[in-house]
Amino acid sequence: MQQGKIGAVLMAEPELVARCVEAMANVTDVPVTVKTRIGIDDQDDFPVLQRFGRHMDEAGCRSLTIHAPS
């Protein structure tokens, strides 16, 4: 069982991740990047990933890497 808000579990809360990305982007000139999975649990369709990506883009994420299962 996953405990805490770490790793892929955060995909379920794109608004929280976006706030974190925005906070980091606001205090550094270093590009803030995010690596994520295609999805988690039953949230693995394209609209979910697209929504997550949109939140990251709007928050200032400079690069979004999608880790897909092989």
URTA-V644136 format. One record per residue. N is the residue number from 1. PHI is phi in radians with two decimals (999 if undefined). OMEGA is omega in whole degrees, 0 to 359 (none if undefined). D_CENTER is the distance of its C-alpha to the mean C-alpha in Angstrom with 1 decimal. Layout:
N|PHI|OMEGA|D_CENTER, N|PHI|OMEGA|D_CENTER
This chain:
1|999|178|20.7, 2|-1.40|175|17.4, 3|-2.12|180|18.0, 4|1.52|182|15.8, 5|-1.86|180|12.2, 6|-2.35|174|11.1, 7|1.11|184|9.4, 8|-1.08|178|8.2, 9|-0.96|182|9.8, 10|-1.18|177|7.0, 11|-1.05|179|5.7, 12|-1.28|181|9.0, 13|-2.27|183|8.4, 14|-1.07|179|6.1, 15|-1.15|178|9.0, 16|-1.13|179|9.1, 17|-1.09|179|5.8, 18|-1.07|178|7.2, 19|-1.10|178|10.4, 20|-1.14|179|9.7, 21|-1.07|180|8.6, 22|-1.08|179|11.7, 23|-1.08|179|13.8, 24|-1.19|181|13.4, 25|-1.10|181|14.0, 26|-1.30|184|17.0, 27|-2.05|181|18.7, 28|-2.54|173|18.6, 29|-1.63|178|19.6, 30|-1.29|179|17.5, 31|-1.05|177|14.7, 32|-1.59|182|11.3, 33|-2.16|180|9.1, 34|-2.31|172|5.8, 35|-2.02|184|6.8, 36|-2.47|176|5.8, 37|-1.69|176|8.6, 38|-1.09|180|10.2, 39|-3.14|178|10.1, 40|-2.32|177|11.6, 41|0.82|180|15.2, 42|-1.56|178|16.5, 43|-1.78|185|13.3, 44|-2.31|177|13.4, 45|-1.67|185|14.8, 46|-1.05|179|14.0, 47|-1.02|178|13.8, 48|-1.14|179|10.9, 49|-1.12|180|8.9, 50|-1.09|178|10.5, 51|-1.09|179|9.7, 52|-1.04|180|5.9, 53|-1.07|179|6.7, 54|-1.09|178|9.4, 55|-1.06|181|7.8, 56|-1.13|180|6.1, 57|-1.06|181|9.6, 58|-1.13|181|11.5, 59|-1.45|179|10.2, 60|1.88|177|11.5, 61|-1.08|183|9.0, 62|-1.58|180|11.8, 63|-2.68|178|10.5, 64|-2.06|179|7.8, 65|-1.78|180|9.3, 66|-1.80|178|9.4, 67|-1.64|181|11.4, 68|-1.78|177|13.9, 69|-1.17|181|16.6, 70|-1.61|none|20.0
